[in-house]
Amino acid sequence: MPPQMTLETPVGKRIINITAGVAGVVVLIGALAVVALYWRLSSGPVELGWLQPRLEAAINGALRRSGLRVVTSGIILRLGGETRLPTLRLRNVRFLDAAGQVVFNAPLAAVGIDGAGLLRGAVRVRRILLIGPSIRIRRDPGGRFHIGFFAGSGRAAKQEKGRPPPFGKLGGERLWAFIDRNLLAARPGAGFFADIEMLRIRRGRVYLADAMTGIDWRIPDAAITFRRMPWGHALFATGAVHSRGQPWPLELSARFRRATRRVEIDGRIEDVLLSDFTRRVFGITRLARLTVPINAKLALRIAHDGMIEQAAAELSAGSGRIAFPRYMARPLNFDEGLIRLSWEPRDRRLRIHRSSVVINGRMYEMTGHARLEEVAGSAAGPLPPVRLSFDLVQSATGGAARGAIERFHLTARLDAARRRIDVEDMRLRAGAADVRVSGAVREGSDGLALRARGALKNISAQLVRDLWPPKLAPCARDWMTRKVRRAVIDSGDFQVDLPATAIRAALKRERPLPRDKAVLRLRMGEVALKYVKTLPVLRIAAGGVIEVNGGQMRFTARRARTTLPSGATITMRDGVFTLGRLIRKVKPATLGFSTAGDIRHMSEFLDLPPMRVFRRADFDRERLAGQVSGRVRLRYLTECRKKARDLRIAAEGRVRDGVLTGLPGGQKVDGAQLDMRVGGGKLRLTGRARVGGVDSRLDYARPLKPRQPGRLVLRTVLDQRILRQRYGLDVSSWLQGPLPVTLRMKLTKGEKGEARVAVDMSRAALRIPVLDQVYPPRKGTTATARLLVREKELEVRDFVLKGRGIRVAGHAIFAQPGVLRSATLTRFSMNGATRLALGVTVHPKRLDMAAAGQRFDARPLIRQFFKRRRNGGRKVTGIFGRPATVRVNIERVLAMNDVVIRDVRGTIDMKGGAVTGMRLTGRMPSGSDVGLLMRPARGELRRLRIVSGDGGSMLRAANLYGRVHGGRMDFSALLAPDGVRRGLLVMEDFQVRGENRLRLSGRRQAATGPRRVAAQPFSRLVLPFSTDPEFIRIGDALVHGNGLGITANGLIRRRDGALDVGGTIIPAYELNAALGQVPLIGQLLSGGGGNGIVGFAFVLSGSMRRPNITINPVSALAPGVFSKLFSGGQRVNPDGTPIGSRRKKPGAKARTNFSGGR
């Protein structure tokens, strides 16, 4: 028996080795082939053109009973996208019917072959996979569906939009005939799907267009599975629908039942916005924009002819927003809801079954329906007119909130063809509130036109805020929303008729609405109004009316009140609030009202922010008191939801019994009847008042800007009594007459500042007590000055008094009204003859004064010496009654008869306005010196002495006698307040020139006629005298020289200068006087007193201006002791004092014999 071969034998081992080697080679070759195939497929698909005819023939054979055939453009082998395994794909597959029309196609396809049939030698297609087809589903205006398949990419499919598909389409009758023949066939196994068990579409692009609703959606990655079932066929599709918003998922299932020959569709969508459905539907988008997320369940049954037999939907709405046109209503907050819908084909009605929604936190029950109207022909357009009836009722379980809308009803007609919405009745109720509206919205080529009218009653402010359309006078609505705190509208009505051009101009160009095209009238109950944020609430009584017309809102109120921060109340009448240019962002607003009451309350109101009238004017309102009646007007710019700005205030009022304190100098205004005005950037008070107790006219103004100067104009008439009683300034000794005064002052903070004063002095007389000069009233005389008011003093600058013949300039400082501190008159010019500079400094108990300058006219002072004093000896009081020292330095002093005394220097002491002492020196025209010394004596008496080397000039200067020339003079007197108590004039070595009026009496005078008397020299004159207000008394005066002596005694009346003087002319005076000196005999014969033994008696009569001398020659025959019997005078004591008493008794009259008078 030959040996057996086993694996362990050498032959067996060799066979194994050979087999292993061959297998390894085969594996290696296979691996290389696989690697080569993957490498090739990684660079792109591989065309298998040789397999295309065989595979198409096999597939068409399998589809023989369906009546369809397949056409491809090639067969490729490529790597799968997910498995990365080689897969066989048909490219550009088209399924054609018997007529050659394309039923559907795809860029790529795959088929599944029945494995069992393949073993029996039969090729049967059981599954078809279409990859990336583009499918368009469209519903035409008639409600018919059309389906089109497109080859190529989605971009190519988009380019085909609006054009017929390139490979035909299924639509209308053909689509439903295909479904009826292939899907709803009564006999199983017939039709296209007789052998096909499943059709799948992967990565399909689906486009849906609805001509009736304007919907245009796309599903870029749809997955569709179509499967044959025992009762028919089923379809299941998923995808994400893309519209203009966020994509939302869609699940759809359809059942094609052979028994009933109907299609049943169930769908589910999630997170879809209603606005995506309604965006292009005119009737809905023009009425409301529903940005509400919806989760919906749909159930649809379609007959075999394509008509909808039954439809139902259940919508679960989430939180969203319902936005109405901005000029119609404000948006609503949609919280949640469950809405049930059903379609009734017989009535063409979409019914809203009892549903519930939560809007603005309130639950409502919603019912209604929408019915499609029958319209013949093509007039219906893509969507026939829809008649809508809708009710929204607040649920009893939802909790009724105060002011909430309880019921809403709407009946309207939507006509998409005419692009028009007609609101037949819209009614809204909330408690007792009721609003009814009707109208229409129409869209034309220019835009939307709105026409509406309505009525309302018992409306609260909250409901107005809820219902007022945001774009219907938006700023008025904003003002009503933010400013009206509490209000009740008793009734109201509105009417709107706005063309599209007006609405567009208002919304885009901010142009005002045409007048009478949008009118709203509200008759108000009680209103609480916060018209400006920082001002107190205005409480308006019932009866007010709000009217919105075109571009303006007007709110009128008959009576209102407001409570100030202090607790005081202001009552307002006839109030009017207006808001202009409503459509613009920035609008002018005005508020006006009348009021009456305490001015402190009105000033407190005007001082509230943002007005701050008195604060901006730097005026303490507590200084003003009284009663006021007037009107206030506020004007400001308001911008919606922003603070008021550019506020301007105007107020006018009449202040009665007003009081104003704190004026410059501490003056007080009372009893005022003033007109108060606030406007033009200032606060102003004008009218009549008592200022410091003086009737005046006041004009007080303050700018409404901090740190800006104010203005005070004060007009009054002052006199000496007012100045003395009210201001403590006694000017009666140097000023007489009324003084119209105008004071203009710039006021800084604290009522300080600079004032300008103008005084009309045309009716006042000015007297200078120091100089004893008087300036009479003259037309055109004025005085001006600048006053600087400081805290404790008043400074007078640039004082100028000017008139005909007078000019005074200087400055002064007052410590307080009426209390002079110092004064300087840099110029004092009067009548062209006086030009001085005067100064005074006030000390607590005395005055320092100075008078200096070029010239001084002393003639009035000299004349006054011989007349009664105009002040009647009244003592000067006040400041100028204090003891004063006057320093004098005058270049020229003009005296009587044009005598000029030069270089007058010295001091003058005064008290009570009277001179109590003098120390003056000067030079006479001849060059000789003159000195004047006055010093006090006992009581009010003063001693005066004048010494001059030119006595004649001094006599001419005093206007006593103008014929004396030269001579030394020594004048002494005891001065009393009413005159010279006792005086003595002594002159030596002088001449009397030009005395040509010395005449002899009787026939000798007539025969000889007048003749000039030569200059008569005299050696000595002794003249004792005294004066009082009535007379100048000459005692036993004696003058002699050059053989002639004259004695005199008598009176000179000061009132008119009348003379009553008698005396003796003594010839050969030296001899006569020598004989008179003989003891005893000489005294008896001459009578003493320097009289001679022989002399001629004379009488001097007439006046100082026209004296008459009468000489009695017979008197020469009588001894000197008897010569006095022939002369006049002799009624004065030898020392010049009155006869009978050294001091004249009050009321006593001197015996006179004035024969010559004037």
Phi, psi and omega in degrees: 000121182298154182291145180281147178268123178235175180293343183269347178284160179299324181291318179298320180294326180291319179299319181295319181294318180296317180297319180295322179294316179298316180298319179298320179296317180298317180297319181296316180296319180297319179296319178296321179296317180297316180298319179295320179296315179297321180296320179292317183289336179292337179268354177150165180293158180250125179287133175242065183296330181293339182268347187299310182297318183294316182291319178299319180295320180294319182290315180298327176295322179290332181264017187300318185285343182277346182080009180248159174220158185250137174233128179237162176258003177157167177236133184233154172245125184214168177280135178294148183293327185255313184278341184057032174253150178298129179231151180261126182229143174266136185255137179050062182277133175232132175258118183250145175273188184295334180274000180086006178278143180285125175273309173203162182209171181199151178297321180226151179209159174220150181237150176249126184261140178292118183294319180296319179293326179296325177293330179272003176090011179247137178259110178239126179276118181254331184225141177232130177242119176256129183244123174070030177286157174251120185240130176246125176247124184226140173249129183276171181302338178275358179093003180274146180262145176228138179236131178232139178250137182237139174272159178094190186281171177296328179296320177295323179295322178296324179292338180278355184300130180088000178235157180298142177299147185290337182247026180086184182203164171251123181201157177058231183295323182296319180297310183286334172294320177296316179296318183293323183282324188257334184251327184249024181297138183290329183262119180296147178091359178260162175087188185299321184265026177295320180252340182281124179269329184206137174238124181240142175239125181237140184054042178277152176249115184248133178238127182242130179226132181236111181291338183280323183253350182079012181288139177217097184245166174214145176240100188286339183220078183266144175239118184235132177235126179241122186230143176278133182239163180300327183266359180154233181222156179228147180230137177224127183227143174225157178171177177243120183277129178254125172235213179281343180259209178287145178293147180229142186287151181225133172235131184222133174229140180226143180236124179256101186263126180287329185293318183260352181053043178227161177248127177248126185238130172239137181222161177214128177234153183224142172056040176261140178271135179299330180298334177292329177282322191259006188301321186254011178265111187304313187299333182262315184293330178283341180265320181199150174248115188260092176266067182239126178287137185234136164249120189236145170243129184241144173224125187221134176236126185238134179286170184292344178268004176092000180271143180283123178268324183205143178210144178211151180212148174232117185253126174252110186262141176259194182287132181197206188213138176247110184255124177265167173307138190297335180270003182250311184200161178276159182296156176247144175270116179264116185274306179194168178182161176228115187241132179247129183234152173211151181249130179249099186298324183299316180266001184052049187233134172258115186256138174260109179285172183303113184233168180228138178223156176241115182238128181053038176080006182240140183270136180229150171260134188237132174220163177158186178202161174227125185243133176278128180276150176278125178231126183287149174070211183264010182293341182290334181071202181292334180220122181291164177302143182240129175257123189246133173229126191217135178229137178229116185238131179294133182288141179293333180274353183276352180081108182281115177274150182295130180079003181283153177287123183265329182210139177224129179231139180221127170237120185213165178232125180252119180243100182289327181296317179269359179053063188210141173238122177252117176267105181284322179201125173229122185231137181229132181229139177214097185066234178278349181285143183214129178229131177231136185222144170217153181165198184207150173238127183228139179252126177238194181292336181269353182125203184270138172245142185234131174223125182204156172211155182190175180219155180211158179204153178053051184258133175274163179299324180296319179292324175299317178297326180286327189261337186295122179298135184299329184260003173268098187054067189298323182286327174295320177294319178296319178297317179296322183291317187267333188263330181275106182281320181209131181198154174227127178264112181296314179199167180186168177207159178213159180210127182232130175215080187251120173289164183298324181295322180292319180294317181294319178295324180289319184283322186263322184253001180056039175273147181293150177292147178300143180293144180068010176259342175216100187237129177230127179235127180235124176262114194266151165270217177289139185228136170251113191244126174252079190286328173230137190304318186270359180262153182294159182296137177261119182259111187261131180287162180300148179116356178287158182227130173252130178229125174248119183220116178061244184258019183219144172246138182226127180239114180251139181221131181284327183209140179206167177212156178217146181256125183278164178303332179284350184099348178288157183240135175251128176262129183245146179230153174051049180280144179222124174244129179233147178226113185260166178048057189299328188282346183270163182290320180250124186234143173280136178236143177226145175225124179230143178202159175255150180207162178207146179148204182292128182294338178294327177289317180294321179292326176296319178296315182291343181264003178285149175291145006268007182292302177048047185300309186284328177292317179294333179273004184054044184236124177282109185294343178291346178285346186250130179220163180135189178251143184223148171220131183181197184226141180243140179223120177255138176225128181208170177257131180239142178231137186307129177064023176226164181289154175294146180218168181051046182286131175235138185238141174226129180219141176226135181203161177248117181266127179248140179051044184283153177230129179229121181247173175079021176285165180306140181077012180073018181287154182235137176255127176220169182059030188279141169239093192243150168261119179258130179228135173238118182164165182064024179078020180207160173255130187222136175235124180225147177147194182261144181197167172262117179253113184061031181082007182247130177297125185215171171244126190248139172223103185242127183221141177226127176289147181274048176222126180301146177064019173256138184291146175264191183216137175230123175240122183234124178240127181205173177237119181254154170220182187295323181294315180295318180296325181282316186281321186268327186243000178067023183247107181268105181245012185296335181281346181225003178213132179223132177120163180287149182230094172293122186241136172237120180247125175240127188223137170269126186254130171258185181299137183084016179058036173256162177155198185247136181237151173241129184244134174235127183238129175270109184253022182291342179247016182242144176259136182250129179232135180254101184300322182298319182263350180057043179243148183234132173248114185286165177298131179219139180296138178091001178280125182224161175224136178228154180197162172252132179248128176250113183267119175244183187296319185234010180205161177235123180252130178256117180243157174052043176288128179224122172244123183220148179188187181289111178090004180214143174206124181231135178220146179170199180208163182206161177229129178247133177289324174202169183307122177091350181251103181281136177258315177199156179209145177222123174257101183291340178214126174228104184236127182222128176057020178074354183255342180245128176215100186229169167237127184242147178215149179215137174236127186263124172253166184308325185233004182205174179235143169249122183232159179214142176226119181215152178163192185278318185207155179218129179269106182266003184298316177299326179293322179289317179299321183297334182295332184259009180233169174294140177288138185292335178273006177061029182076012182290138184281135178285132180248184180079204183298317183283359171271354179287159173302136184220148174241123182251120175270129187244134174208092186238133182291314182222133175245120182270118179254189182294156177059033175060028176278129182247121176258124186258158173050054178278121182221154178146201181227154176231131176256134183227157175202129182064024180084357180252150179281125179251345179194148179216147171219094186234147174226157178192183179235133179280167180303330180284352181098352179283156182275155175224140179228143181230130180226127175229137179218155182291148172242199182290147179060230180265010182279153178223146178255129182238137175219133178235128180236128182217147175274356178230079183294327179298315179296324178295321179293321176292322179298325178274359180059033177273313181201128188259003184263357182272137179228138176069193178094151175268138185236138173227109184247129177223148182203152172255107189269136174245166180301332182257007178157202179261117181291318179200129182223162181213126177247124179236126178229148180225144173056066178227170180235153172246117185244146171068022178275076185272006180261006174285119185232160170263151181271171173079202185291329179299325179293319180292324183287318185277330182072180182288145176215150182286136178263131181288167179299131183247115179279147178229147181269324187205145174228129174236118186229098171279144183204170171208160179224154170215181183301343184254320190228157163251120184256130178253122178280207181285091181271148180218131174225136183209162178155146175056045176079008181226138176225147181224134171246155182208154177199135179164198187232150169234120181279126187286334184298316184230004179075018180292146186249139169216079186234135176234158181186192184225136173261120186251109176284161180043059190297326183295318180290312180300320181291325180293320178293326180292346182270356179294133185298140175066303182291315181296320180294322180290320185281324183267338182086358178076183178072021179087003179286149175272178179282325181243132179198159179255123178283145178221161177231128179254115182232192183086222181223174179297328180282323183227076181284150176237129180247127178241124181252134179257104182295329184298330184297344180289338181283341181268147176300162183301331182294336180260000183292333180293341179287339183261356184251165176273196179070226178064026179247018182230140176300156181304330180273006177094356181274160180298149179290139176097339180198142174289338179229124184295134178286147178298132177085352180286144179245133178285145176281124183233163178220068180279100183272339187259335182026180175274000000 
